[in-house]
Amino acid sequence: MLNSLGPLRLWTTVGVLLGAYVLLHSISHGEPVIPRQSLRTLPFTVGDWEGQEQPLSEETVHALGVTDFVNRVYHRPLDPPVLLYIGYYASQRTGDTMHSPKNCLPGAGWDPISSDYATIPLTSSRKIVVNDYVIQKDLNKQLVLYWYQGRGRVIASEYAGKLWMVTDAILRNRTDGALVRLVTPMSDGETSARTRLISFAQVLFPDLEANIPK
């Protein structure tokens, strides 16, 4: 009996998301332009990390369908680097939607090893839950932390993100949001890699508030 509930939950979720997708695209009125700073204004110095731009090809940017993006690698002495990618979408009504790393990274030759959630304490009273994803290509392992941010929320689940997007489209006439992704090599071990990404996210997050509207 319990085993039979799995497919039922799956198809129920698929049905809800398909219905939400149809409803979202049936609402055709334009969205407001939300004031924000360009992602390019994010600081190159984040804590004790120094960043450098990593340009993306025009083909890649077109495929992503982003309104704005930043793609950088951050370094600090004695540590492996942290790669930061943020893709912002002013609207997701017309087919330009966020690409889940769980779909994109395997397409780039990375094999998924494990998938979980990580909790990042931001202050004494606030925490965010993000995706924790280990990938591998040949002998190279990397740790990925990513989340969806916008309209006042930080969400890990792709399904919850879609449902909130439809809800906000109906109630607030907004579908804007961003994918935030951090990647680091695991050459110094999984624990060190996770500690590194969490500490980087903690110092980065306050700067995101001006670039990703609430």
Secondary structure as a PSIPRED ss2 file (coil, helix, strand):
# PSIPRED VFORMAT (PSIPRED V4.0)

   1 M C   1.000  0.000  0.000
   2 L H   0.000  1.000  0.000
   3 N H   0.000  1.000  0.000
   4 S H   0.000  1.000  0.000
   5 L H   0.000  1.000  0.000
   6 G H   0.000  1.000  0.000
   7 P H   0.000  1.000  0.000
   8 L H   0.000  1.000  0.000
   9 R H   0.000  1.000  0.000
  10 L H   0.000  1.000  0.000
  11 W H   0.000  1.000  0.000
  12 T H   0.000  1.000  0.000
  13 T H   0.000  1.000  0.000
  14 V H   0.000  1.000  0.000
  15 G H   0.000  1.000  0.000
  16 V H   0.000  1.000  0.000
  17 L H   0.000  1.000  0.000
  18 L H   0.000  1.000  0.000
  19 G H   0.000  1.000  0.000
  20 A H   0.000  1.000  0.000
  21 Y H   0.000  1.000  0.000
  22 V H   0.000  1.000  0.000
  23 L H   0.000  1.000  0.000
  24 L H   0.000  1.000  0.000
  25 H H   0.000  1.000  0.000
  26 S H   0.000  1.000  0.000
  27 I C   1.000  0.000  0.000
  28 S C   1.000  0.000  0.000
  29 H C   1.000  0.000  0.000
  30 G C   1.000  0.000  0.000
  31 E C   1.000  0.000  0.000
  32 P C   1.000  0.000  0.000
  33 V C   1.000  0.000  0.000
  34 I C   1.000  0.000  0.000
  35 P C   1.000  0.000  0.000
  36 R C   1.000  0.000  0.000
  37 Q C   1.000  0.000  0.000
  38 S C   1.000  0.000  0.000
  39 L H   0.000  1.000  0.000
  40 R H   0.000  1.000  0.000
  41 T H   0.000  1.000  0.000
  42 L C   1.000  0.000  0.000
  43 P C   1.000  0.000  0.000
  44 F C   1.000  0.000  0.000
  45 T E   0.000  0.000  1.000
  46 V E   0.000  0.000  1.000
  47 G C   1.000  0.000  0.000
  48 D C   1.000  0.000  0.000
  49 W E   0.000  0.000  1.000
  50 E E   0.000  0.000  1.000
  51 G E   0.000  0.000  1.000
  52 Q E   0.000  0.000  1.000
  53 E E   0.000  0.000  1.000
  54 Q C   1.000  0.000  0.000
  55 P C   1.000  0.000  0.000
  56 L C   1.000  0.000  0.000
  57 S C   1.000  0.000  0.000
  58 E H   0.000  1.000  0.000
  59 E H   0.000  1.000  0.000
  60 T H   0.000  1.000  0.000
  61 V H   0.000  1.000  0.000
  62 H H   0.000  1.000  0.000
  63 A H   0.000  1.000  0.000
  64 L H   0.000  1.000  0.000
  65 G C   1.000  0.000  0.000
  66 V C   1.000  0.000  0.000
  67 T C   1.000  0.000  0.000
  68 D E   0.000  0.000  1.000
  69 F E   0.000  0.000  1.000
  70 V E   0.000  0.000  1.000
  71 N E   0.000  0.000  1.000
  72 R E   0.000  0.000  1.000
  73 V E   0.000  0.000  1.000
  74 Y E   0.000  0.000  1.000
  75 H E   0.000  0.000  1.000
  76 R C   1.000  0.000  0.000
  77 P C   1.000  0.000  0.000
  78 L C   1.000  0.000  0.000
  79 D C   1.000  0.000  0.000
  80 P C   1.000  0.000  0.000
  81 P C   1.000  0.000  0.000
  82 V E   0.000  0.000  1.000
  83 L E   0.000  0.000  1.000
  84 L E   0.000  0.000  1.000
  85 Y E   0.000  0.000  1.000
  86 I E   0.000  0.000  1.000
  87 G E   0.000  0.000  1.000
  88 Y E   0.000  0.000  1.000
  89 Y E   0.000  0.000  1.000
  90 A C   1.000  0.000  0.000
  91 S C   1.000  0.000  0.000
  92 Q C   1.000  0.000  0.000
  93 R C   1.000  0.000  0.000
  94 T C   1.000  0.000  0.000
  95 G C   1.000  0.000  0.000
  96 D C   1.000  0.000  0.000
  97 T C   1.000  0.000  0.000
  98 M C   1.000  0.000  0.000
  99 H C   1.000  0.000  0.000
 100 S C   1.000  0.000  0.000
 101 P H   0.000  1.000  0.000
 102 K H   0.000  1.000  0.000
 103 N H   0.000  1.000  0.000
 104 C H   0.000  1.000  0.000
 105 L H   0.000  1.000  0.000
 106 P H   0.000  1.000  0.000
 107 G H   0.000  1.000  0.000
 108 A C   1.000  0.000  0.000
 109 G C   1.000  0.000  0.000
 110 W C   1.000  0.000  0.000
 111 D E   0.000  0.000  1.000
 112 P E   0.000  0.000  1.000
 113 I E   0.000  0.000  1.000
 114 S E   0.000  0.000  1.000
 115 S E   0.000  0.000  1.000
 116 D E   0.000  0.000  1.000
 117 Y E   0.000  0.000  1.000
 118 A E   0.000  0.000  1.000
 119 T E   0.000  0.000  1.000
 120 I E   0.000  0.000  1.000
 121 P E   0.000  0.000  1.000
 122 L C   1.000  0.000  0.000
 123 T C   1.000  0.000  0.000
 124 S C   1.000  0.000  0.000
 125 S C   1.000  0.000  0.000
 126 R C   1.000  0.000  0.000
 127 K E   0.000  0.000  1.000
 128 I E   0.000  0.000  1.000
 129 V E   0.000  0.000  1.000
 130 V E   0.000  0.000  1.000
 131 N E   0.000  0.000  1.000
 132 D E   0.000  0.000  1.000
 133 Y E   0.000  0.000  1.000
 134 V E   0.000  0.000  1.000
 135 I E   0.000  0.000  1.000
 136 Q E   0.000  0.000  1.000
 137 K E   0.000  0.000  1.000
 138 D C   1.000  0.000  0.000
 139 L C   1.000  0.000  0.000
 140 N E   0.000  0.000  1.000
 141 K E   0.000  0.000  1.000
 142 Q E   0.000  0.000  1.000
 143 L E   0.000  0.000  1.000
 144 V E   0.000  0.000  1.000
 145 L E   0.000  0.000  1.000
 146 Y E   0.000  0.000  1.000
 147 W E   0.000  0.000  1.000
 148 Y E   0.000  0.000  1.000
 149 Q E   0.000  0.000  1.000
 150 G E   0.000  0.000  1.000
 151 R C   1.000  0.000  0.000
 152 G C   1.000  0.000  0.000
 153 R E   0.000  0.000  1.000
 154 V E   0.000  0.000  1.000
 155 I E   0.000  0.000  1.000
 156 A C   1.000  0.000  0.000
 157 S C   1.000  0.000  0.000
 158 E H   0.000  1.000  0.000
 159 Y H   0.000  1.000  0.000
 160 A H   0.000  1.000  0.000
 161 G H   0.000  1.000  0.000
 162 K H   0.000  1.000  0.000
 163 L H   0.000  1.000  0.000
 164 W H   0.000  1.000  0.000
 165 M H   0.000  1.000  0.000
 166 V H   0.000  1.000  0.000
 167 T H   0.000  1.000  0.000
 168 D H   0.000  1.000  0.000
 169 A H   0.000  1.000  0.000
 170 I H   0.000  1.000  0.000
 171 L H   0.000  1.000  0.000
 172 R C   1.000  0.000  0.000
 173 N C   1.000  0.000  0.000
 174 R C   1.000  0.000  0.000
 175 T C   1.000  0.000  0.000
 176 D C   1.000  0.000  0.000
 177 G E   0.000  0.000  1.000
 178 A E   0.000  0.000  1.000
 179 L E   0.000  0.000  1.000
 180 V E   0.000  0.000  1.000
 181 R E   0.000  0.000  1.000
 182 L E   0.000  0.000  1.000
 183 V E   0.000  0.000  1.000
 184 T E   0.000  0.000  1.000
 185 P E   0.000  0.000  1.000
 186 M C   1.000  0.000  0.000
 187 S C   1.000  0.000  0.000
 188 D C   1.000  0.000  0.000
 189 G C   1.000  0.000  0.000
 190 E H   0.000  1.000  0.000
 191 T H   0.000  1.000  0.000
 192 S H   0.000  1.000  0.000
 193 A H   0.000  1.000  0.000
 194 R H   0.000  1.000  0.000
 195 T H   0.000  1.000  0.000
 196 R H   0.000  1.000  0.000
 197 L H   0.000  1.000  0.000
 198 I H   0.000  1.000  0.000
 199 S H   0.000  1.000  0.000
 200 F H   0.000  1.000  0.000
 201 A H   0.000  1.000  0.000
 202 Q H   0.000  1.000  0.000
 203 V H   0.000  1.000  0.000
 204 L H   0.000  1.000  0.000
 205 F H   0.000  1.000  0.000
 206 P H   0.000  1.000  0.000
 207 D H   0.000  1.000  0.000
 208 L H   0.000  1.000  0.000
 209 E C   1.000  0.000  0.000
 210 A C   1.000  0.000  0.000
 211 N C   1.000  0.000  0.000
 212 I C   1.000  0.000  0.000
 213 P C   1.000  0.000  0.000
 214 K C   1.000  0.000  0.000
